[in-house]
C-alpha cells in the first residue's frame, strides 16, 4: 500500500516508521507549508498536519479519489463541509480525535459510565487533559470527544467549557507539560467519594499504530467512518 503523510512532524515520522514495518511504502511526506504535491501517487493519505491546513489536505484527497484518515484537531468548524464533499465525491474519510486503540475503548467506557451516572445528580463531572507543550489546541480533541459523549449520554449536562463549569457545564482543565504524550481523566465527584476513569499514553506509538490500521481498513471502501467501524465496537 502506498501512503501519503500530510504533516511530517513527530507524529508523521512515527507513523512512517510503523507503516514501513507493516510493509507499506510512504510515497509522500508533506510538511505543513507544502501545497504543491501530487496526492494521486498514494493509495491512502494520513493527515496529522495543523488546524489551518487540515481541511485543504482532506479536500485535496477527496477531490482526487484518495481515501483519507485525519487525526488533526482544531479544524472541526469545517467538518460538515468535509462530510458533504466526501458524499459528493463518493469518497472515503475517517476523522478521529484519537486513533489509539486503547483510547477508543476508553471512549466506550466513558459513554457507559455517563449513562450509569445520569440519575445520580449528586455527582459533578470534570475532566483534565495533559499533553506535550507542542500541542497547539486546548482542550484536546480527545477531551472534547469525551465531553460530548458525556453530554449525549447524561442529560444533566448541556455543554463543556475550558477551565470553568457549573451544574450543566463540564469543566475541562488543559495542562501542557514537556514530553507528555497524552493523559485524559474523567472524574465524577460527590461529597462522599470520587469515581475516576483515566487513560495514560506512554508513547506516540499507540496513536500512530491506530492510524495505520485505519488506513489499511479504509482502502477500497466509500463513506464516512469512525474508529468504531474500524474496530467493530460500539
DASULNOR-V718372 format. One record per pair of residues at least 12 apart in sequence whose C-alpha atoms are under 10 Angstrom apart, sorted by sequence separation. I is the first residue (numbers start at 0). J is the second residue. D is the distance in whole Angstrom. If there is no record, write none. Layout:
I_J_D, I_J_D
//
This chain:
3_15_9, 26_38_9, 44_56_9, 45_57_9, 57_69_8, 82_94_10, 126_138_10, 127_139_10, 146_158_8, 147_159_8, 155_167_6, 156_168_6, 157_169_8, 158_170_9, 159_171_7, 160_172_9, 161_173_7, 172_184_10, 184_196_6, 185_197_6, 213_225_9, 216_228_9, 217_229_8, 2_15_9, 15_28_9, 27_40_8, 44_57_9, 56_69_9, 81_94_10, 128_141_9, 129_142_10, 146_159_7, 154_167_9, 155_168_9, 156_169_7, 171_184_10, 183_196_8, 184_197_4, 185_198_9, 213_226_7, 216_229_6, 26_40_7, 27_41_8, 46_60_10, 128_142_7, 146_160_9, 155_169_10, 171_185_9, 183_197_6, 184_198_7, 212_226_10, 215_229_10, 216_230_9, 25_40_10, 26_41_7, 45_60_10, 54_69_9, 127_142_8, 128_143_10, 182_197_7, 183_198_5, 184_199_9, 213_228_9, 214_229_9, 2_18_8, 12_28_9, 25_41_8, 26_42_9, 28_44_10, 31_47_9, 32_48_10, 44_60_7, 53_69_8, 78_94_9, 126_142_7, 143_159_8, 182_198_6, 183_199_7, 210_226_9, 213_229_6, 1_18_10, 2_19_10, 11_28_8, 24_41_9, 27_44_9, 28_45_10, 29_46_9, 31_48_6, 32_49_10, 43_60_8, 53_70_9, 54_71_9, 126_143_10, 142_159_10, 143_160_9, 150_167_9, 181_198_8, 182_199_4, 183_200_9, 209_226_9, 212_229_8, 213_230_9, 0_18_9, 11_29_9, 24_42_10, 25_43_10, 26_44_10, 30_48_8, 31_49_7, 34_52_9, 38_56_9, 53_71_7, 67_85_10, 143_161_10, 150_168_9, 181_199_6, 182_200_6, 212_230_9, 0_19_10, 11_30_9, 25_44_10, 29_48_9, 30_49_10, 31_50_10, 33_52_10, 41_60_10, 52_71_9, 53_72_8, 66_85_9, 75_94_10, 126_145_9, 150_169_9, 180_199_8, 181_200_5, 182_201_9, 7_27_10, 8_28_10, 31_51_9, 32_52_8, 39_59_10, 51_71_10, 53_73_9, 54_74_7, 61_81_9, 126_146_8, 149_169_9, 179_199_9, 180_200_6, 181_201_8, 209_229_9, 0_21_10, 1_22_10, 2_23_7, 3_24_9, 4_25_7, 6_27_10, 7_28_6, 8_29_10, 31_52_7, 34_55_9, 38_59_8, 39_60_8, 43_64_9, 44_65_7, 45_66_9, 46_67_7, 47_68_9, 48_69_9, 49_70_10, 50_71_6, 51_72_10, 53_74_7, 54_75_9, 61_82_10, 64_85_9, 125_146_9, 179_200_8, 180_201_6, 181_202_8, 209_230_10, 0_22_8, 1_23_6, 2_24_6, 3_25_6, 4_26_8, 5_27_8, 6_28_7, 7_29_6, 8_30_8, 31_53_9, 34_56_9, 37_59_9, 38_60_7, 42_64_9, 43_65_6, 44_66_6, 45_67_6, 46_68_6, 47_69_6, 48_70_8, 49_71_6, 50_72_6, 51_73_8, 52_74_9, 53_75_10, 54_76_10, 58_80_9, 62_84_8, 72_94_9, 124_146_9, 138_160_9, 146_168_10, 147_169_10, 179_201_8, 180_202_6, 181_203_9, 0_23_5, 1_24_5, 2_25_5, 3_26_6, 4_27_6, 5_28_6, 6_29_6, 7_30_5, 8_31_9, 36_59_10, 37_60_10, 38_61_10, 42_65_6, 43_66_5, 44_67_5, 45_68_5, 46_69_5, 47_70_5, 48_71_6, 49_72_8, 50_73_5, 51_74_7, 54_77_7, 58_81_7, 61_84_7, 62_85_8, 67_90_9, 68_91_9, 69_92_8, 70_93_9, 71_94_8, 72_95_9, 73_96_10, 138_161_7, 146_169_7, 178_201_10, 179_202_8, 180_203_6, 0_24_6, 1_25_6, 2_26_6, 3_27_5, 4_28_5, 5_29_5, 6_30_5, 7_31_7, 38_62_10, 39_63_6, 41_65_7, 42_66_7, 43_67_6, 44_68_6, 45_69_6, 46_70_6, 47_71_5, 48_72_9, 49_73_8, 50_74_5, 53_77_10, 54_78_8, 57_81_7, 58_82_10, 61_85_6, 64_88_7, 66_90_6, 67_91_6, 68_92_6, 69_93_6, 70_94_6, 71_95_8, 72_96_6, 137_161_8, 138_162_9, 146_170_9, 178_202_9, 179_203_9, 180_204_10, 0_25_8, 1_26_6, 2_27_7, 3_28_6, 4_29_6, 5_30_7, 6_31_6, 31_56_10, 34_59_10, 38_63_7, 39_64_8, 40_65_9, 41_66_9, 42_67_9, 43_68_8, 44_69_8, 45_70_8, 46_71_7, 47_72_9, 49_74_8, 50_75_9, 60_85_10, 61_86_9, 62_87_9, 63_88_9, 64_89_8, 65_90_7, 66_91_5, 67_92_5, 68_93_5, 69_94_5, 70_95_6, 71_96_7, 72_97_9, 124_149_9, 146_171_8, 180_205_10, 181_206_10, 0_26_10, 1_27_9, 2_28_9, 3_29_8, 4_30_9, 5_31_8, 6_32_9, 37_63_9, 38_64_9, 39_65_7, 45_71_10, 54_80_9, 55_81_9, 58_84_7, 61_87_9, 62_88_7, 64_90_6, 65_91_8, 66_92_6, 67_93_7, 68_94_6, 69_95_7, 70_96_6, 71_97_9, 180_206_9, 6_33_9, 29_56_10, 38_65_7, 54_81_7, 57_84_10, 58_85_8, 61_88_7, 62_89_10, 63_90_9, 64_91_8, 65_92_9, 66_93_8, 67_94_9, 68_95_8, 69_96_8, 70_97_7, 5_33_9, 57_85_9, 61_89_8, 62_90_8, 69_97_10, 70_98_7, 143_171_8, 61_90_6, 69_98_9, 142_171_7, 60_90_9, 61_91_7, 68_98_10, 142_172_9, 14_45_9, 60_91_9, 61_92_8, 124_155_10, 142_173_9, 60_92_9, 113_145_10, 117_149_9, 123_155_9, 124_156_9, 139_171_9, 5_38_10, 14_47_10, 113_146_10, 116_149_10, 117_150_10, 123_156_10, 126_159_10, 138_171_7, 3_37_10, 4_38_10, 11_45_8, 114_148_10, 119_153_10, 125_159_9, 127_161_10, 137_171_9, 138_172_7, 139_173_8, 3_38_7, 11_46_8, 57_92_8, 106_141_9, 110_145_8, 113_148_8, 114_149_8, 117_152_7, 118_153_8, 120_155_8, 126_161_10, 127_162_9, 137_172_9, 138_173_6, 139_174_10, 2_38_10, 3_39_9, 10_46_10, 11_47_6, 106_142_10, 109_145_7, 110_146_10, 113_149_5, 114_150_10, 116_152_9, 117_153_5, 118_154_9, 119_155_9, 126_162_9, 137_173_6, 138_174_9, 149_185_10, 3_40_8, 4_41_9, 10_47_7, 11_48_8, 57_94_10, 109_146_9, 110_147_10, 111_148_10, 112_149_8, 113_150_8, 114_151_9, 115_152_9, 116_153_7, 117_154_7, 118_155_9, 125_162_9, 136_173_10, 137_174_9, 2_40_8, 3_41_6, 9_47_10, 10_48_9, 103_141_10, 106_144_8, 107_145_9, 110_148_6, 111_149_9, 113_151_9, 114_152_5, 115_153_8, 117_155_7, 125_163_9, 137_175_9, 145_183_9, 1_40_8, 2_41_5, 3_42_8, 4_43_9, 5_44_7, 6_45_8, 7_46_9, 8_47_8, 102_141_9, 106_145_6, 109_148_7, 110_149_6, 113_152_6, 114_153_6, 116_155_10, 117_156_9, 125_164_8, 145_184_9, 146_185_9, 1_41_5, 2_42_6, 3_43_6, 4_44_6, 5_45_6, 6_46_6, 7_47_8, 8_48_8, 105_145_9, 109_149_7, 110_150_9, 112_152_9, 113_153_6, 114_154_9, 124_164_9, 125_165_10, 135_175_10, 141_181_9, 142_182_10, 145_185_8, 0_41_8, 1_42_5, 2_43_5, 3_44_5, 4_45_5, 5_46_5, 6_47_5, 7_48_7, 8_49_10, 107_148_9, 110_151_8, 111_152_8, 112_153_9, 113_154_9, 123_164_10, 124_165_9, 134_175_8, 141_182_10, 142_183_7, 0_42_6, 1_43_7, 2_44_6, 3_45_6, 4_46_6, 5_47_6, 6_48_4, 97_139_10, 106_148_8, 110_152_6, 111_153_10, 113_155_10, 123_165_9, 124_166_9, 132_174_9, 133_175_8, 134_176_10, 139_181_9, 141_183_8, 142_184_9, 0_43_8, 1_44_9, 2_45_7, 3_46_8, 4_47_8, 5_48_6, 6_49_7, 96_139_8, 97_140_7, 98_141_10, 106_149_10, 109_152_9, 110_153_9, 123_166_7, 124_167_9, 125_168_9, 126_169_7, 127_170_8, 128_171_7, 129_172_8, 130_173_8, 131_174_8, 132_175_5, 133_176_9, 142_185_9, 4_48_9, 5_49_9, 96_140_5, 97_141_6, 122_166_10, 123_167_9, 124_168_9, 125_169_6, 126_170_6, 127_171_5, 128_172_6, 129_173_6, 130_174_6, 131_175_5, 132_176_6, 133_177_8, 139_183_9, 95_140_8, 96_141_5, 97_142_10, 123_168_10, 124_169_6, 125_170_5, 126_171_5, 127_172_5, 128_173_5, 129_174_5, 130_175_5, 131_176_5, 132_177_5, 133_178_9, 6_52_9, 95_141_8, 96_142_9, 120_166_9, 123_169_8, 124_170_8, 125_171_6, 126_172_6, 127_173_6, 128_174_6, 129_175_6, 130_176_6, 131_177_5, 132_178_7, 133_179_10, 134_180_10, 5_52_10, 6_53_9, 96_143_8, 97_144_9, 123_170_10, 124_171_10, 125_172_8, 126_173_9, 127_174_8, 128_175_9, 129_176_7, 130_177_8, 131_178_5, 132_179_8, 5_53_9, 43_91_9, 44_92_10, 45_93_10, 46_94_9, 96_144_7, 129_177_10, 130_178_8, 131_179_5, 132_180_10, 43_92_10, 95_144_9, 96_145_10, 130_179_5, 131_180_6, 6_56_9, 129_179_7, 130_180_6, 131_181_7, 5_56_7, 129_180_8, 130_181_5, 131_182_10, 5_57_9, 129_181_6, 130_182_7, 128_181_7, 129_182_5, 130_183_9, 128_182_6, 129_183_7, 127_182_8, 128_183_5, 129_184_9, 127_183_6, 128_184_6, 3_60_10, 126_183_7, 127_184_5, 128_185_9, 126_184_6, 127_185_7, 125_184_8, 126_185_5, 127_186_8, 10_70_10, 125_185_6, 126_186_6, 124_185_7, 125_186_5, 126_187_9, 3_65_10, 5_67_10, 72_134_10, 73_135_8, 74_136_10, 124_186_6, 125_187_7, 5_68_10, 72_135_9, 73_136_6, 123_186_8, 124_187_5, 125_188_8, 3_67_9, 4_68_10, 5_69_9, 72_136_7, 73_137_9, 122_186_9, 123_187_5, 124_188_7, 2_67_10, 6_71_9, 72_137_10, 73_138_9, 75_140_9, 122_187_5, 123_188_5, 124_189_9, 5_71_10, 72_138_10, 73_139_8, 74_140_10, 121_187_9, 122_188_5, 123_189_6, 72_139_7, 73_140_7, 121_188_8, 122_189_5, 123_190_10, 72_140_6, 119_187_10, 121_189_6, 122_190_8, 71_140_9, 72_141_9, 120_189_9, 121_190_8, 122_191_10, 124_193_10, 126_195_10, 128_197_10, 70_140_9, 119_189_10, 121_191_10, 122_192_9, 123_193_9, 124_194_10, 125_195_10, 126_196_10, 127_197_9, 128_198_10, 129_199_9, 130_200_10, 116_187_8, 122_193_8, 124_195_10, 126_197_10, 128_199_10, 113_185_10, 122_194_9, 112_185_10, 113_187_9, 112_187_10, 109_185_8, 105_183_10, 102_183_9, 112_194_10, 112_196_9, 49_134_10, 50_135_9, 49_135_8, 50_136_9, 49_136_10, 109_196_8, 108_196_8, 109_197_10, 105_196_8, 105_197_8, 106_198_10, 105_198_7, 104_198_10, 102_197_10, 102_198_7, 101_198_8, 102_199_9, 101_199_9, 102_200_9, 101_200_9, 99_200_9, 102_205_9, 99_203_9, 101_205_8, 102_206_9, 99_204_8, 100_205_7, 101_206_9, 99_205_5, 100_206_8, 103_209_10, 98_205_8, 99_206_4, 100_207_10, 102_209_10, 97_205_10, 98_206_5, 99_207_7, 100_208_8, 101_209_9, 97_206_7, 98_207_7, 99_208_7, 100_209_6, 97_207_10, 98_208_8, 99_209_5, 100_210_9, 98_209_5, 99_210_8, 97_209_9, 98_210_5, 100_212_10, 97_210_9, 98_211_9, 98_212_9, 95_210_9, 98_213_8, 93_210_10, 95_213_10, 93_213_8, 107_227_9, 93_214_9, 106_227_10, 92_214_10, 103_225_10, 104_226_10, 103_226_7, 104_227_9, 110_233_10, 9_133_10, 93_217_8, 103_227_7, 92_217_8, 107_232_8, 108_233_10, 91_217_7, 100_226_8, 104_230_9, 107_233_7, 91_218_8, 98_225_10, 99_226_9, 100_227_10, 103_230_9, 106_233_9, 91_219_9, 92_220_9, 98_226_7, 104_232_8, 90_219_10, 91_220_6, 92_221_8, 93_222_9, 94_223_8, 95_224_9, 96_225_10, 97_226_9, 100_229_10, 103_232_9, 104_233_9, 90_220_8, 91_221_4, 92_222_6, 93_223_6, 94_224_8, 95_225_7, 96_226_10, 100_230_8, 103_233_9, 89_220_10, 90_221_5, 91_222_5, 92_223_5, 93_224_5, 94_225_7, 95_226_7, 89_221_6, 90_222_6, 91_223_6, 92_224_6, 93_225_6, 94_226_8, 95_227_10, 88_221_9, 89_222_7, 90_223_8, 91_224_8, 92_225_9, 93_226_8, 88_222_10, 89_223_9, 86_221_9, 93_228_10, 70_206_9, 85_221_9, 86_222_7, 93_229_9, 70_207_10, 85_222_7, 86_223_8, 85_223_7, 70_210_8, 82_222_9, 83_223_10, 69_210_8, 82_223_7, 68_210_7, 81_223_10, 68_211_9, 69_213_10, 68_213_7, 69_214_10, 67_213_10, 68_214_6, 67_214_8, 66_214_8, 68_217_8, 67_217_8, 66_217_7, 67_218_9, 66_218_7, 65_218_9, 66_219_8, 65_219_10, 66_220_8, 66_221_8, 66_222_9, 68_224_10, 64_221_10, 68_225_10, 47_207_10, 45_207_10, 47_210_10, 46_210_9, 45_210_7, 45_211_8, 44_211_10, 45_213_9, 45_214_7, 44_214_8, 43_214_7, 42_214_9, 43_215_8, 42_215_10, 43_217_8, 44_218_10, 43_218_7, 42_218_7, 43_219_10, 42_219_9, 17_204_8, 21_208_10, 16_204_10, 23_211_10, 14_203_9, 18_207_9, 13_203_7, 14_204_8, 17_207_7, 18_208_8, 21_211_9, 13_204_7, 14_205_10, 16_207_9, 17_208_6, 21_212_10, 13_205_10, 14_206_8, 15_207_9, 16_208_10, 17_209_10, 18_210_9, 23_215_9, 10_203_7, 13_206_9, 14_207_5, 15_208_10, 17_210_10, 18_211_6, 9_203_9, 10_204_9, 13_207_6, 14_208_7, 17_211_7, 18_212_9, 12_207_9, 13_208_9, 14_209_9, 17_212_10, 10_206_8, 11_207_8, 14_210_8, 15_211_9, 18_214_10, 10_207_7, 14_211_7, 18_215_10, 2_211_9, 2_214_8, 2_215_10, 0_214_9, 0_215_8, 0_218_9
//
